[in-house]
Amino acid sequence: MKLNQKERIKKAIEVIQSGKKRKAIIDLDDTDFNIKPLPKLWWNKLVFFCQKWIVPSHIKNWLLRTTGMNVGHDACIPHYIDFDPYFPELIYIGSGALIGGDSNLWTHKVEGKKLILGKVELKDKTMISGFVTLWPGALVNKNSIVSLKSKLDHEIPEGEIWEGEPAKCIFKLSPEQIDKYFKKVDMDPKEYYKEFKKKVKAFQKDPNHSYFKVQYGGNRAGAGNDWWRARNVFRIFYNGPIVEFIRLLPHSWFKTLLCRMIGVKLGKNVYIGKGTVFDHIYCDTVTLEDNVRLDDHCYFDGHEYTIAQTIFGRVLVKKGAHLKHHTFVRTGCTIGENTTIEPWSMCAKEIPADEIWGGMPARFIKKKENKK
């Protein structure tokens, strides 16, 4: 007996969930591939919309499970992440896994008259960076990392770093490097939190302390779950709504005022484009000197987490620098005077003055010509 389209899709999901296949391709008779009752689909979409602005927490993970997602204990899921509302039951996020912001996890893809379904799975203690897209069939094995702005639709072996569009292996981690990124230090959590608090206070008080890193020894599965210990939690929740409002506004004196209200240090004639995001926790560690221009959708990071590390740092953009649209600036980065960063670039270190840089990560392109 020939199965109809909905039955074929349900059968494919059962096969994928059983582990017999990671992917399945279904021929479509029509474009309506939804197999869920409309109230259930609407609930999934509502949950996935709201969760974009919910901090990593047990409550957030519980809410995601109501859609059928498989979310392990202490999975760290921050903001701006998109999940597939049509087939969330094919998403598996392991215990202690860490997902970077602005990532996308999609378990289906339509190509012509074919529906591609596949499991998207992060094993226990895995990491994907920000702006990563996982397509049907993506599997990240234990102690592996997907780097910033990568796209993946197949399996990554254990203990590797993958990067690119499509993602490819760029590095195999040594046992020492695996410990560095994934293994907590063996110490009493109470002592760890006491020492951590002292170090954070020292970092906040010393403006010359540009970079701060500590190995995690707390009682959660990963450092990211202790985000609320990064500084006074009331300050974090003060920053958050203002940061979200700022990103909606075009450049204006009012936007500049709001940036100063959350502690961003601004020089004269600074232009801040629409969609620009400052770090929700440490937006006050960003300094933009005179005549800096930020085009739309720039992103400034003031903190980073791996499973076993907490990292805070200051960002300095010097006079006359121009960051073009969708530039990502990692914490601890300095961009030199009159330097231009090309679109869709990631700045990860100190960049000299009077140069043009671009790429993921940003690399030197050429020197600027001196104007007479």
Legacy VTK file of the C-alpha trace (Angstrom):
# vtk DataFile Version 3.0
C-alpha trace
ASCII
DATASET POLYDATA
POINTS 372 float
0.000 0.000 0.000
1.418 3.372 -1.049
1.922 5.827 1.821
0.738 9.412 1.508
3.112 12.334 2.037
2.410 12.797 5.749
2.863 9.073 6.406
6.164 9.026 4.494
7.467 11.912 6.581
6.397 10.256 9.835
8.049 7.007 8.743
11.289 8.840 7.921
11.303 10.501 11.362
10.869 7.122 13.053
13.810 5.697 11.089
16.022 8.672 12.011
15.043 8.540 15.691
15.770 4.816 15.804
19.368 5.517 14.781
19.227 3.491 11.553
19.850 6.628 9.477
20.920 10.191 10.195
19.240 11.613 7.093
16.265 10.829 4.906
15.002 12.309 1.633
11.268 12.365 0.983
9.647 13.157 -2.365
7.010 15.835 -1.902
3.632 15.760 -3.606
2.919 19.333 -2.458
4.678 22.101 -0.533
2.832 21.492 2.753
5.276 19.282 4.652
3.991 20.156 8.133
2.777 17.036 9.961
1.986 18.631 13.316
-1.412 19.904 14.495
-1.478 23.672 14.068
-1.705 24.404 17.828
1.479 22.361 18.356
3.295 24.148 15.514
2.191 27.547 16.852
3.418 26.564 20.324
6.811 25.573 18.923
7.130 28.862 17.067
6.092 30.853 20.139
8.588 29.060 22.367
11.406 29.438 19.851
10.634 33.137 19.414
10.543 33.887 23.151
13.591 31.809 24.064
15.826 34.077 21.987
15.744 36.579 24.843
15.849 34.158 27.785
19.167 33.700 29.572
20.755 30.229 29.838
18.946 28.447 32.657
17.210 25.253 33.730
13.870 26.966 33.049
14.870 27.746 29.469
15.991 24.156 28.876
12.699 22.859 30.309
10.747 25.201 28.035
12.651 23.944 24.982
11.861 20.344 25.953
8.116 21.125 25.698
8.574 21.329 21.916
10.018 17.815 21.710
13.666 18.902 21.672
16.086 16.620 23.486
18.040 18.901 25.836
20.552 17.438 28.296
21.326 18.606 31.815
23.258 21.887 32.035
23.259 22.471 28.285
24.192 26.154 27.885
21.913 27.847 25.342
22.252 31.667 25.156
20.441 34.313 23.082
19.461 34.791 19.415
19.460 31.078 18.525
17.026 29.726 15.903
15.648 26.194 16.181
13.572 24.269 13.639
9.894 24.491 14.766
8.698 21.823 12.313
10.853 18.902 13.491
12.394 19.858 16.866
12.222 16.221 18.000
15.255 15.620 15.738
17.412 18.083 17.732
19.647 16.478 20.387
21.742 18.689 22.671
23.884 16.728 25.112
24.658 17.405 28.756
27.084 20.275 29.210
27.022 21.204 25.508
27.614 24.890 24.723
25.978 26.738 21.813
27.222 30.155 20.689
24.821 33.042 20.134
23.177 33.725 16.763
23.441 30.073 15.718
20.856 28.066 13.745
19.863 24.417 14.204
17.710 23.174 11.316
16.541 19.601 10.922
14.878 20.041 7.546
15.689 21.546 4.171
13.548 21.732 1.031
15.309 21.391 -2.315
12.905 21.494 -5.223
10.316 18.783 -4.587
12.421 16.936 -2.038
12.345 17.274 1.738
15.639 16.519 3.461
15.218 15.479 7.089
18.044 14.762 9.478
19.113 14.592 13.080
21.104 17.549 14.452
23.118 16.345 17.409
25.629 17.794 19.839
27.105 15.099 22.053
27.932 15.704 25.725
30.599 18.357 26.261
30.737 19.778 22.753
30.875 23.396 21.595
29.743 25.419 18.621
30.722 29.076 18.325
28.452 31.962 17.394
26.809 32.382 13.966
27.071 28.655 13.224
24.461 26.845 11.094
23.852 23.135 11.635
21.909 21.462 8.822
20.185 18.035 8.749
22.679 15.281 9.543
25.082 17.440 11.578
26.782 15.539 14.397
29.406 17.051 16.710
31.150 14.371 18.739
32.565 14.741 22.247
35.401 17.240 22.810
34.958 18.830 19.363
34.359 22.446 18.334
32.658 24.154 15.375
34.226 27.571 14.830
32.567 30.929 14.286
30.300 31.384 11.245
30.641 27.804 9.992
28.088 25.560 8.288
27.916 21.830 8.945
25.724 19.000 7.605
27.711 15.850 8.475
29.679 14.215 11.292
32.689 15.669 13.106
34.961 13.101 14.788
35.931 13.417 18.446
38.610 15.925 19.438
38.697 18.201 16.358
38.032 21.836 15.422
36.078 22.446 12.220
35.605 25.734 10.394
34.262 27.155 7.120
31.313 27.105 4.737
31.110 24.123 4.451
33.005 23.241 7.622
36.237 21.299 7.321
38.742 20.052 9.872
41.363 22.720 10.582
42.907 21.304 13.741
43.126 18.096 15.792
43.227 18.741 19.513
45.941 17.219 21.664
45.010 15.665 25.037
46.374 18.810 26.732
44.224 21.072 24.557
41.141 18.945 25.217
41.743 19.391 28.936
42.186 23.140 28.427
38.848 23.610 26.663
36.710 20.847 28.170
37.986 19.668 31.561
37.178 21.492 34.783
39.955 22.040 37.318
39.862 19.701 40.276
39.106 21.954 43.240
36.448 22.685 45.826
33.711 24.749 44.061
33.383 27.032 47.106
37.079 27.879 46.921
36.839 28.359 43.165
33.956 30.838 43.440
35.792 32.747 46.169
38.937 33.078 44.062
36.938 33.834 40.927
35.140 36.721 42.632
38.451 38.258 43.721
39.857 38.038 40.202
36.743 39.567 38.637
36.877 42.523 41.035
40.552 43.057 40.228
39.747 43.022 36.496
36.925 45.546 36.918
39.031 47.959 38.967
42.096 47.970 36.719
41.462 49.624 33.306
44.895 48.451 32.154
43.889 44.817 32.700
42.810 44.121 29.120
42.273 40.357 29.240
41.147 37.938 31.942
41.002 34.141 31.697
40.416 31.502 34.344
39.944 27.721 34.222
36.529 26.686 35.513
36.160 24.806 38.788
32.517 25.420 39.683
29.687 22.992 40.293
27.961 23.245 36.902
28.768 21.228 33.781
30.383 24.242 32.105
31.541 27.796 32.779
28.794 29.364 30.659
26.114 28.206 33.080
27.646 30.477 35.715
27.219 33.611 33.552
25.349 35.299 36.408
28.503 35.262 38.523
30.377 37.389 35.970
29.325 40.597 37.744
26.440 42.011 39.760
23.366 40.299 38.295
21.269 43.473 38.594
23.796 45.252 36.371
23.518 42.471 33.789
19.721 42.770 33.696
20.042 46.559 33.499
22.333 46.247 30.483
20.275 43.624 28.640
17.058 45.532 27.744
19.013 48.649 26.788
21.372 46.647 24.552
18.356 45.068 22.838
16.715 48.472 22.333
19.921 50.011 20.998
20.238 47.383 18.259
16.810 48.393 16.877
17.670 52.079 16.485
19.387 53.875 13.611
22.214 56.232 14.479
21.017 59.199 16.518
21.913 61.321 19.516
19.449 59.221 21.537
21.210 55.995 20.589
24.522 57.545 21.615
23.011 58.534 24.953
21.786 54.979 25.575
25.223 53.576 24.766
26.763 55.865 27.360
24.095 54.807 29.865
25.322 51.195 29.724
28.944 52.296 30.012
30.206 52.208 26.413
32.978 54.813 26.254
32.477 57.045 23.219
34.660 59.769 21.747
33.485 62.591 19.493
31.609 62.016 16.196
31.145 58.266 16.676
28.649 56.715 14.263
26.844 53.543 15.388
24.767 51.766 12.750
21.499 49.875 13.188
21.726 46.316 14.492
24.978 46.895 16.373
25.152 44.752 19.519
27.265 45.423 22.584
28.036 42.693 25.089
25.163 42.211 27.549
27.467 41.506 30.502
30.471 43.745 29.890
29.340 46.442 27.467
31.289 48.955 29.597
34.603 47.402 28.551
34.161 48.742 24.983
35.877 52.018 24.025
35.240 53.779 20.699
37.504 56.775 20.168
36.866 59.908 18.077
35.470 59.570 14.544
34.967 55.819 14.708
32.318 54.518 12.300
30.376 51.300 12.861
28.224 50.203 9.953
25.088 48.112 10.519
25.118 44.835 12.472
28.515 45.052 14.125
28.946 42.882 17.234
31.197 43.586 20.221
32.026 40.727 22.572
33.025 41.451 26.164
33.037 37.851 27.342
33.616 34.350 26.028
33.045 30.926 27.516
34.352 27.510 26.703
33.182 24.566 28.783
36.294 24.875 30.974
37.166 28.584 30.641
35.804 31.982 31.531
37.193 34.883 29.482
36.575 38.621 29.892
38.350 41.431 28.076
38.333 45.018 26.890
37.818 46.205 23.316
39.472 49.365 22.013
38.671 50.876 18.611
41.029 53.798 17.988
40.441 57.112 16.235
39.094 57.102 12.700
38.649 53.324 12.414
35.844 52.073 10.154
34.160 48.738 10.858
31.986 47.725 7.932
28.735 45.797 8.241
28.610 42.476 10.134
32.028 42.909 11.714
32.497 40.737 14.811
34.997 41.990 17.405
36.194 39.454 19.956
36.931 40.419 23.506
40.460 41.669 24.153
40.834 43.104 20.625
42.385 46.481 19.717
41.815 48.063 16.288
44.336 50.709 15.243
43.763 54.291 14.121
42.263 54.801 10.646
42.110 51.076 9.999
39.237 49.617 7.947
37.681 46.221 8.644
35.909 44.669 5.662
32.326 43.258 5.886
31.675 39.890 7.537
35.054 39.862 9.279
36.056 38.664 12.725
38.676 40.667 14.615
40.511 38.466 17.069
43.721 40.263 18.037
45.547 43.589 17.916
45.216 45.132 14.456
47.710 47.877 13.463
46.886 51.410 12.325
46.322 52.567 8.725
45.620 49.128 7.277
42.753 47.206 5.680
41.854 43.839 7.178
39.176 41.285 6.355
38.130 37.653 6.648
37.229 35.007 9.252
39.441 35.581 11.174
40.491 38.985 9.850
43.847 39.083 8.084
45.969 41.840 6.624
44.899 42.879 3.112
46.914 46.011 2.404
48.285 49.247 3.791
46.267 52.398 3.278
47.705 55.067 1.027
48.866 58.162 2.872
46.754 61.195 2.042
48.687 64.318 1.228
LINES 1 373
372 0 1 2 3 4 5 6 7 8 9 10 11 12 13 14 15 16 17 18 19 20 21 22 23 24 25 26 27 28 29 30 31 32 33 34 35 36 37 38 39 40 41 42 43 44 45 46 47 48 49 50 51 52 53 54 55 56 57 58 59 60 61 62 63 64 65 66 67 68 69 70 71 72 73 74 75 76 77 78 79 80 81 82 83 84 85 86 87 88 89 90 91 92 93 94 95 96 97 98 99 100 101 102 103 104 105 106 107 108 109 110 111 112 113 114 115 116 117 118 119 120 121 122 123 124 125 126 127 128 129 130 131 132 133 134 135 136 137 138 139 140 141 142 143 144 145 146 147 148 149 150 151 152 153 154 155 156 157 158 159 160 161 162 163 164 165 166 167 168 169 170 171 172 173 174 175 176 177 178 179 180 181 182 183 184 185 186 187 188 189 190 191 192 193 194 195 196 197 198 199 200 201 202 203 204 205 206 207 208 209 210 211 212 213 214 215 216 217 218 219 220 221 222 223 224 225 226 227 228 229 230 231 232 233 234 235 236 237 238 239 240 241 242 243 244 245 246 247 248 249 250 251 252 253 254 255 256 257 258 259 260 261 262 263 264 265 266 267 268 269 270 271 272 273 274 275 276 277 278 279 280 281 282 283 284 285 286 287 288 289 290 291 292 293 294 295 296 297 298 299 300 301 302 303 304 305 306 307 308 309 310 311 312 313 314 315 316 317 318 319 320 321 322 323 324 325 326 327 328 329 330 331 332 333 334 335 336 337 338 339 340 341 342 343 344 345 346 347 348 349 350 351 352 353 354 355 356 357 358 359 360 361 362 363 364 365 366 367 368 369 370 371
